[in-house]
Amino acid sequence: MDAWQFYPTPKALAERAWALFKNRTFTRVLEPSAGDGALADARPWNDDRYYRGTRPIIDCCEIDVTKHATLRGKGYNVVGLDFLQFGNASIYSNVILNPPFSNGAAHVLKAYDAIWDGEIVAILNADSVRNPFSRERQRLVDLIEQFGSYEIIEGAFAVPDADRKTDVDVALVYLKKTANVTSDIVGDLIGDLREDAERGAGLAGDYAPEQAVALPNSFIENSVITLNAAVSAMRDSVRSEARARHYAAMLGDTMAVHCGAQGSSRADFTTDWVKSELGQRYDELKDRAWANLLRSSDVTSRLSSAAQKRLESEFDQIKKLEYTVMNVRGFLCGLMDSQSQIQEDMICDVFDLIGKYHWDNVTLAMGWKSNSKHRTLAMKVKATRFILPGHGTESWQTSLSWDSERLLSDFDKAFSILEGVPQPEISLVSIFRNHFKALCDGKRIYGSHFSVRYWPGAGTIHFFPTRPDLIDRLNRVVGRKRAWLPPVDTMATDAFWSAYDKSEKFDKEVVKEISKHKRSWWDNPFDNLRNEERREAAENQILDAIGTVLERNGIRVDNLLADATPAHPQLELLAA
């Protein structure tokens, strides 16, 4: 906590800070040291009577990532970590901040330099203005004298409702930065005319396509450079458009407008229009940059299609982050830190893909229980063969669909993880790309993890595992994650593992036993497993059938499900 000097803003001080803004038409606000949102929470449009239109956007920077979830939960956009590394801020009408007391002047100067036209309110250590010993502090004092004001408040962080108290006096600083419309937007008309005359080559005579940015650095650095180049060009474009509108307005309306044939086409070119347009276009550029990253091989190679969809479902939050090297690396590090969970989820996704289409793809077994009151049904993918439907093609097609290839790619990724290799030597994707005609002719093609046959008319792919050990590993990973298997092998009896290993051998016998007790055609326990209301009864029906088959084959169910001396008795208590 002290490392980042986290002192949440007391409510009274926060409200006093917001009250300093002279322009009450907030459009987009930046809070560069947001903490847990205490300062932002005091925004004046909390009261519906104050703000009846579209509520302003509040973007936040916060270096402590543990507070990001809290900020997002309050409806704020987290756009960056360290504000001193923040790039573009020309889109903001207001900046309000309670920066670390040790370098508050640097934060205020950063805000002033980064915005284009707007107001800044900052809560600083009073010494920042009382004792301007450094070049930074002196510049801050000079800016305040020219463009703002300040007041000293004693005991602002010593009030009863302060989460962290300190006796430090604070300076409440106000700054107004005004865009020079004449130079920034309108420009010098005479100078522009002279420049046009000097060129002499016409309006587009000196235009040439921009050279592509190509630096011998990584994808991250290059993409950030590209975004910054795009932002710079976009900013110039918006300002040029505003100037063009201004000059057009100086010329007046067209004859058609004067004659009433059409309405006036005059458009606003004010600083508010520029800031709004910059904000919209900047957000679009960030959207493009983050989307490009999420669809890059650096990310997709680590994710199944289902995991990719889960990540893309969070895109609205991801794209709000400023696209910087630090943020991109932080995002990728987050993926790496959660890699084991991602890989586990990927394996479960593939398991579910196999099991959701045909019950013939899986076998059912007696699951582990740690006490006599608990029993569960376990599922296993068959190590002999499974079939996936929905992959039909027309006679004229020369490859599988994109969706089908994504599914095969998921299998390649998951089974490579199970094998402990980066990628299969002969992947399923390569089999279908290189041998599609042979597969359509009914041939069986062998790869690293499977041999496959394809029936294009029926749209089915038949998978024959060449590595039964990997199928077993798949089943055990999923079984432990879903508590079908004990977390440690020694927590179950030898009889349990014998029954589990032989479940595929007993599969037909179990199905036959279940059919003896079906009351009608609709009373199918396999179908009822997918019905929430009937699932429990279906599980019990199947478990009874499995128990009967096991007893018939000399495996006592009493010895199978409970271990009298578990290796971890505390887990038995938790499961009770």
C-alpha positions in Angstrom: 0.0 0.0 0.0 2.7 2.6 1.0 4.7 1.8 -2.2 2.1 3.6 -4.2 1.1 6.1 -1.5 -2.5 5.2 -1.6 -4.6 7.7 0.3 -8.2 7.5 -0.7 -9.8 11.0 -1.1 -12.2 11.8 1.7 -15.7 12.6 0.4 -15.8 16.3 1.4 -12.5 17.0 -0.2 -13.5 15.1 -3.4 -16.7 17.1 -3.7 -14.8 20.3 -3.1 -12.4 19.3 -5.9 -15.2 18.6 -8.4 -16.8 21.9 -7.6 -13.7 23.8 -8.9 -14.5 22.9 -12.5 -15.9 26.0 -14.2 -17.2 24.3 -17.3 -19.9 22.0 -16.0 -20.5 20.4 -19.4 -18.4 17.3 -18.7 -17.8 15.1 -21.8 -15.0 12.8 -21.0 -13.1 12.8 -17.8 -9.7 11.3 -16.9 -8.8 10.2 -13.3 -5.1 9.4 -13.6 -4.5 8.0 -10.0 -7.9 6.4 -9.4 -7.1 4.1 -6.5 -10.5 2.5 -5.6 -12.5 5.3 -7.2 -13.1 7.5 -4.1 -12.4 10.7 -6.0 -14.4 9.7 -9.1 -17.3 8.6 -6.9 -17.9 12.2 -5.9 -18.8 13.2 -9.5 -21.6 15.7 -9.6 -23.8 13.7 -11.9 -24.5 11.2 -9.2 -27.7 13.1 -8.8 -30.1 12.5 -11.7 -31.4 16.0 -11.3 -28.0 17.3 -12.3 -27.4 15.3 -15.4 -30.4 14.1 -17.5 -28.6 13.4 -20.8 -25.9 10.9 -21.7 -23.7 10.6 -18.7 -20.0 11.6 -19.2 -17.4 8.9 -19.5 -14.8 8.5 -16.7 -11.5 6.9 -17.7 -9.1 5.8 -15.0 -5.4 5.0 -14.7 -4.4 3.0 -11.7 -1.0 1.4 -11.1 -2.3 -1.1 -8.6 -3.9 -3.8 -10.7 -5.7 -5.3 -7.7 -8.0 -2.3 -7.8 -9.0 -2.6 -11.4 -11.9 -4.9 -10.8 -13.4 -2.5 -8.2 -13.1 0.4 -10.7 -14.8 -1.5 -13.5 -17.5 -2.7 -11.1 -18.3 1.0 -10.4 -18.6 1.6 -14.2 -15.3 3.3 -14.8 -13.1 2.5 -17.8 -9.6 1.4 -16.8 -7.4 2.7 -19.6 -3.9 2.5 -18.2 -1.5 1.7 -15.3 1.2 4.3 -14.8 -0.1 7.8 -15.8 3.4 9.1 -16.3 3.6 6.6 -19.2 0.2 7.6 -20.6 0.1 8.8 -24.2 -2.8 10.6 -25.7 -5.1 12.7 -23.5 -6.3 15.3 -26.0 -9.8 13.7 -25.9 -10.5 14.8 -22.3 -12.5 17.8 -21.3 -11.6 17.4 -17.6 -8.8 15.8 -15.6 -9.2 15.3 -11.8 -6.5 13.7 -9.8 -5.1 12.9 -6.3 -1.6 11.7 -7.3 1.1 10.4 -5.0 2.2 13.2 -2.7 5.9 12.6 -3.4 5.7 13.5 -7.2 2.3 15.2 -7.6 3.8 18.0 -9.6 5.0 15.6 -12.3 1.5 14.2 -12.6 -0.1 17.6 -13.0 2.5 18.7 -15.6 1.9 15.5 -17.5 -1.8 16.2 -17.5 -1.3 19.7 -18.6 1.0 18.7 -21.5 -1.2 15.8 -22.5 -4.6 17.5 -22.8 -5.5 19.8 -25.7 -8.3 22.0 -24.3 -9.8 21.4 -20.9 -9.6 21.9 -17.1 -7.5 20.2 -14.5 -8.1 19.9 -10.7 -5.5 18.3 -8.6 -5.0 17.5 -4.9 -1.3 17.9 -4.1 1.0 18.0 -1.1 1.0 21.7 -0.2 4.8 21.8 -0.3 4.5 21.3 -4.1 3.5 25.0 -4.4 4.9 26.4 -1.1 8.4 25.2 -1.8 9.1 25.2 -5.5 12.7 24.1 -5.2 12.8 21.9 -8.3 12.4 22.8 -12.0 9.2 20.8 -12.1 7.6 22.6 -9.1 8.7 26.0 -10.4 7.0 25.3 -13.8 3.9 24.2 -11.9 3.8 27.4 -9.9 4.3 29.4 -13.1 1.4 27.6 -14.8 -0.8 28.3 -11.8 0.0 32.0 -11.9 -0.8 32.2 -15.6 -3.7 29.8 -16.0 -5.2 28.9 -12.7 -5.3 29.1 -8.9 -4.8 27.2 -5.8 -5.9 27.1 -2.1 -4.3 25.5 0.9 -6.5 23.2 3.0 -5.3 22.1 6.4 -6.3 18.7 7.8 -8.1 17.5 4.7 -6.9 13.9 5.3 -7.3 14.0 9.1 -11.2 14.0 9.0 -13.1 11.1 10.7 -14.2 9.5 7.4 -10.7 9.4 5.9 -9.7 5.8 5.2 -6.0 6.7 5.8 -5.3 9.7 7.9 -2.3 12.1 7.6 -1.7 15.6 8.9 -0.2 16.8 5.6 -1.7 20.0 4.3 -2.9 19.9 0.7 -3.1 22.3 -2.1 -6.2 22.2 -4.2 -5.0 23.3 -7.7 -7.0 24.4 -10.6 -5.6 24.9 -14.2 -7.3 25.8 -17.4 -5.7 25.0 -20.8 -7.3 26.7 -23.7 -6.6 25.6 -27.3 -5.4 28.3 -29.6 -8.2 28.0 -32.1 -6.6 30.4 -34.5 -3.3 28.6 -34.7 -4.4 25.0 -33.9 -7.6 24.9 -36.0 -8.2 27.9 -38.2 -4.5 28.6 -39.0 -3.1 31.6 -40.7 -5.2 32.2 -43.8 -2.7 34.5 -45.6 0.1 32.1 -44.7 -1.9 29.2 -46.1 -2.5 31.0 -49.3 1.1 31.9 -49.7 2.1 28.3 -49.0 -0.3 27.1 -51.7 1.1 29.6 -54.2 4.7 28.5 -53.4 3.8 24.8 -54.0 2.4 25.4 -57.4 1.8 21.7 -57.9 -1.9 21.6 -57.0 -3.7 20.4 -54.0 -2.4 16.8 -54.2 0.7 17.4 -56.2 3.1 16.5 -53.3 1.1 13.5 -52.0 2.8 10.2 -51.7 1.8 7.0 -49.8 3.3 6.7 -46.3 6.1 4.2 -46.0 5.2 1.3 -43.9 6.7 1.2 -40.4 9.2 -1.6 -40.3 11.5 -1.8 -37.3 13.6 -4.8 -36.3 11.7 -5.1 -33.1 8.9 -7.4 -31.8 5.3 -7.4 -32.8 4.4 -5.4 -29.7 6.7 -2.5 -30.3 5.8 -2.3 -34.0 2.1 -2.3 -33.3 2.4 0.4 -30.7 4.5 2.5 -33.1 1.9 1.9 -35.8 -0.9 3.0 -33.5 1.0 6.2 -32.5 1.6 7.0 -36.2 -2.1 6.5 -36.9 -3.1 8.7 -33.9 -0.8 11.4 -35.1 -2.2 11.3 -38.6 -5.7 11.2 -37.3 -5.2 14.2 -35.1 -3.8 16.2 -38.1 -6.8 15.0 -40.2 -9.4 16.1 -37.6 -7.8 19.5 -37.2 -7.5 19.9 -41.0 -11.1 19.0 -41.4 -12.0 21.6 -38.8 -10.0 24.2 -40.7 -11.6 23.2 -44.0 -15.1 23.6 -42.4 -14.1 27.0 -41.0 -12.9 28.3 -44.4 -16.0 26.9 -46.1 -18.2 28.7 -43.6 -16.3 31.9 -44.4 -17.4 31.6 -48.0 -21.0 31.2 -47.0 -23.7 28.8 -48.4 -24.1 27.4 -51.8 -26.5 28.8 -54.4 -28.7 25.8 -53.8 -29.0 26.7 -50.2 -29.7 30.4 -51.0 -32.5 29.3 -53.4 -34.0 27.0 -50.8 -33.3 23.8 -52.9 -31.4 22.2 -50.0 -30.6 22.9 -46.4 -27.5 24.5 -45.1 -24.5 22.2 -44.8 -22.6 24.3 -42.4 -21.0 22.2 -39.6 -19.5 23.0 -36.3 -15.7 23.4 -36.0 -15.4 24.3 -32.4 -12.9 22.8 -29.9 -15.8 20.7 -28.5 -16.3 19.2 -32.0 -12.6 18.5 -32.3 -12.3 16.8 -28.9 -15.4 14.7 -29.5 -14.2 13.6 -33.0 -10.7 12.9 -31.6 -12.2 10.8 -28.9 -14.4 8.7 -31.2 -11.6 8.1 -33.7 -9.0 7.4 -31.0 -11.3 4.8 -29.5 -11.7 3.2 -32.9 -7.9 3.0 -33.4 -7.5 1.4 -30.0 -10.2 -1.1 -30.9 -8.3 -2.0 -34.1 -5.0 -2.3 -32.2 -6.3 -4.6 -29.5 -8.4 -6.6 -31.9 -5.3 -7.2 -34.0 -3.4 -8.4 -30.9 -6.2 -10.7 -29.8 -6.3 -12.3 -33.3 -2.5 -12.5 -33.6 -0.7 -15.9 -33.4 0.9 -14.8 -30.1 -2.5 -15.1 -28.5 -4.5 -17.6 -30.7 -1.8 -20.2 -30.6 -2.3 -20.4 -26.8 -6.1 -20.6 -26.9 -8.8 -23.0 -28.0 -11.7 -21.5 -30.1 -13.9 -21.6 -27.0 -11.2 -19.9 -24.9 -10.8 -17.3 -27.7 -14.5 -16.6 -27.6 -14.4 -16.2 -23.8 -11.5 -13.7 -24.2 -13.3 -11.8 -26.9 -16.4 -11.6 -24.7 -14.3 -9.4 -22.4 -13.1 -7.3 -25.4 -15.2 -4.3 -24.4 -13.1 -4.0 -21.2 -9.8 -4.8 -22.8 -10.1 -2.2 -25.6 -10.5 0.6 -23.1 -6.9 0.2 -22.0 -4.5 2.5 -23.6 -2.5 0.6 -26.2 1.1 0.9 -24.9 4.0 -1.5 -24.7 3.5 -1.7 -20.9 -0.2 -2.5 -21.1 0.2 -5.0 -24.0 3.0 -6.8 -22.2 1.0 -6.7 -19.0 -2.0 -8.3 -20.8 0.2 -11.0 -22.3 1.9 -11.6 -19.0 -1.6 -12.1 -17.5 -2.3 -14.7 -20.2 1.0 -16.4 -19.3 0.3 -16.3 -15.6 -3.0 -18.0 -16.2 -1.6 -20.4 -18.7 -2.1 -23.5 -16.6 -5.8 -22.6 -16.1 -6.1 -21.7 -19.8 -4.6 -25.1 -20.8 -6.9 -26.9 -18.4 -9.9 -25.1 -19.8 -8.8 -25.9 -23.3 -8.6 -29.7 -22.5 -12.0 -29.5 -20.9 -13.4 -27.7 -24.0 -12.1 -30.5 -26.2 -13.5 -33.2 -23.9 -16.9 -31.5 -24.0 -16.8 -31.3 -27.8 -16.3 -35.0 -28.0 -19.0 -35.8 -25.4 -21.8 -33.5 -26.4 -22.8 -35.0 -29.8 -22.9 -38.8 -29.2 -23.1 -40.9 -26.1 -21.3 -43.5 -28.1 -18.2 -41.3 -27.9 -17.9 -41.7 -24.1 -18.2 -44.4 -21.6 -19.7 -43.9 -18.1 -18.1 -45.1 -14.9 -18.6 -45.1 -11.2 -17.1 -41.9 -9.9 -15.0 -41.5 -6.8 -16.7 -40.9 -3.5 -15.0 -40.1 -0.1 -17.9 -41.2 2.1 -20.9 -43.4 2.0 -23.4 -40.6 1.4 -21.9 -39.5 -1.8 -21.6 -41.0 -5.2 -21.1 -39.6 -8.6 -21.1 -40.5 -12.3 -17.9 -40.2 -14.2 -17.4 -39.8 -18.0 -14.6 -41.0 -20.1 -13.7 -40.4 -23.8 -13.4 -43.8 -25.5 -9.8 -44.7 -26.5 -11.0 -46.8 -29.5 -13.0 -44.4 -31.6 -15.3 -41.4 -31.5 -17.3 -39.5 -34.1 -18.0 -35.8 -34.6 -20.8 -34.7 -36.9 -21.5 -31.4 -38.6 -18.6 -31.2 -41.0 -20.2 -31.8 -44.4 -18.9 -30.3 -47.6 -20.2 -29.9 -51.2 -18.7 -32.0 -54.0 -17.0 -28.9 -55.5 -15.3 -27.9 -52.2 -11.6 -28.6 -51.8 -11.3 -28.2 -48.0 -13.2 -28.2 -44.7 -15.0 -25.0 -43.6 -13.2 -22.5 -41.4 -15.2 -23.5 -38.3 -14.3 -27.2 -38.9 -10.6 -26.3 -39.2 -10.8 -24.4 -35.9 -12.2 -27.4 -34.2 -9.4 -29.6 -35.5 -6.9 -26.9 -34.4 -8.4 -27.1 -30.9 -7.7 -30.9 -30.9 -4.1 -30.3 -32.1 -3.5 -27.8 -29.3 -5.1 -29.8 -26.5 -3.4 -33.1 -27.3 0.0 -31.3 -27.8 -0.4 -30.0 -24.3 -1.2 -33.5 -23.0 1.8 -34.8 -24.8 4.0 -31.9 -23.6 5.1 -30.8 -27.1 4.6 -27.4 -28.8 2.7 -28.8 -31.7 2.1 -32.2 -33.3 4.4 -33.4 -36.0 1.5 -34.3 -38.2 -1.5 -32.2 -37.2 -5.2 -32.9 -37.9 -5.3 -29.5 -39.7 -2.5 -30.5 -42.0 -4.1 -33.9 -42.7 -7.3 -32.3 -44.0 -5.4 -29.6 -45.9 -3.0 -32.0 -47.6 -5.1 -35.1 -48.1 -8.6 -33.8 -48.4 -9.4 -35.6 -51.7 -8.1 -38.9 -50.3 -10.2 -38.5 -47.2 -13.3 -37.7 -49.4 -12.5 -41.0 -51.3 -12.8 -42.9 -48.0 -9.1 -43.4 -47.2 -7.8 -43.5 -43.6 -5.0 -41.0 -43.0 -2.6 -41.2 -40.0 -1.4 -38.3 -37.9 0.5 -37.8 -34.7 -2.4 -38.3 -32.3 -5.2 -39.8 -34.5 -5.9 -41.6 -37.6 -9.1 -40.2 -39.3 -11.7 -41.1 -41.8 -14.1 -38.6 -43.3 -17.6 -39.1 -44.7 -18.4 -35.9 -46.6 -22.0 -36.9 -47.4 -22.9 -37.6 -43.8 -20.6 -34.8 -42.6 -18.9 -37.0 -40.0 -15.2 -37.3 -39.0 -14.2 -40.6 -37.3 -11.3 -40.3 -34.9 -9.1 -43.3 -34.0 -6.7 -42.4 -31.2 -3.1 -43.6 -32.0 -2.0 -42.6 -28.4 -4.4 -44.3 -25.9 -2.1 -42.9 -23.1 -3.1 -39.4 -24.1 -6.8 -40.2 -24.1 -6.3 -41.6 -20.6 -4.4 -38.4 -19.6 -7.3 -36.4 -21.0 -9.8 -38.3 -19.0 -7.8 -38.0 -15.8 -7.3 -34.2 -16.2 -11.0 -33.6 -16.7 -12.0 -36.2 -14.1 -10.0 -34.5 -11.4 -11.1 -31.0 -12.4 -14.8 -32.1 -12.1 -14.3 -34.2 -9.0 -15.1 -37.5 -10.8 -11.7 -38.7 -9.7 -9.9 -38.2 -6.4 -7.3 -35.5 -6.4 -4.6 -38.1 -5.5 -4.6 -41.6 -6.9 -4.0 -43.2 -3.4 -7.2 -41.8 -2.1 -9.2 -44.4 -3.9 -9.0 -48.2 -3.7 -7.2 -50.5 -6.2 -10.7 -51.8 -7.0 -11.8 -48.3 -8.0 -9.0 -47.9 -10.5 -9.5 -51.4 -11.8 -13.2 -50.6 -12.5 -12.3 -47.2 -14.0 -9.7 -48.6 -16.4 -12.1 -51.4 -17.5 -15.2 -49.1 -18.0 -14.9 -49.1 -21.8 -14.7 -52.9 -21.7 -18.0 -53.0 -19.7 -19.7 -50.3 -21.7 -22.0 -52.5 -23.8 -22.9 -54.6 -20.8 -23.9 -51.4 -18.9 -26.0 -50.2 -21.8 -27.8 -53.5 -21.9 -28.4 -53.5 -18.2 -29.9 -50.0 -18.4 -32.3 -51.0 -21.2 -33.7 -53.7 -19.0 -35.2 -51.1 -16.7 -36.5 -48.6 -19.2 -40.2 -47.9 -18.7 -40.9 -46.4 -22.1 -39.2 -45.1 -25.2 -38.9 -41.6 -23.6 -37.4 -42.9 -20.4 -33.8 -42.8 -21.7 -31.4 -42.0 -18.8 -28.7 -40.9 -21.3 -31.0 -38.2 -22.7 -32.2 -37.3 -19.3 -28.7 -36.5 -18.2 -29.1 -33.3 -20.2 -32.3 -32.4 -18.4 -31.9 -30.6 -15.1 -35.1 -31.9 -13.6 -34.5 -35.6 -14.6 -30.7 -35.6 -14.2 -30.4 -36.9 -10.6 -32.8 -39.8 -11.3 -31.0 -40.6 -14.5 -27.6 -40.6 -12.8 -28.9 -43.0 -10.1 -30.4 -45.3 -12.7 -27.0 -45.4 -14.6 -25.0 -45.8 -11.4 -27.2 -48.8 -10.3 -26.6 -50.4 -13.7 -22.9 -49.9 -13.4 -22.9 -51.3 -9.9 -24.7 -54.4 -11.1 -22.3 -55.0 -14.0 -19.3 -54.5 -11.7 -20.6 -57.0 -9.1 -21.3 -59.5 -11.9 -17.6 -59.1 -13.0 -16.3 -59.7 -9.5 -15.7 -56.1 -8.5 -17.4 -55.3 -5.2 -19.0 -51.9 -5.2 -18.5 -51.6 -1.4 -14.8 -51.8 -1.8 -14.9 -49.6 -4.9 -16.3 -46.3 -3.6 -15.1 -45.8 -0.1 -11.5 -46.1 1.3 -11.5 -46.9 5.0 -8.1 -45.2 5.4 -7.9 -42.2 3.0 -4.5 -40.7 2.5 -6.0 -37.2 3.2 -8.8 -37.5 5.8 -9.3 -33.7 5.7 -10.7 -34.0 2.2 -13.1 -36.6 3.4 -14.5 -34.1 5.9 -14.8 -31.4 3.2 -16.7 -33.7 0.9 -19.1 -34.8 3.7 
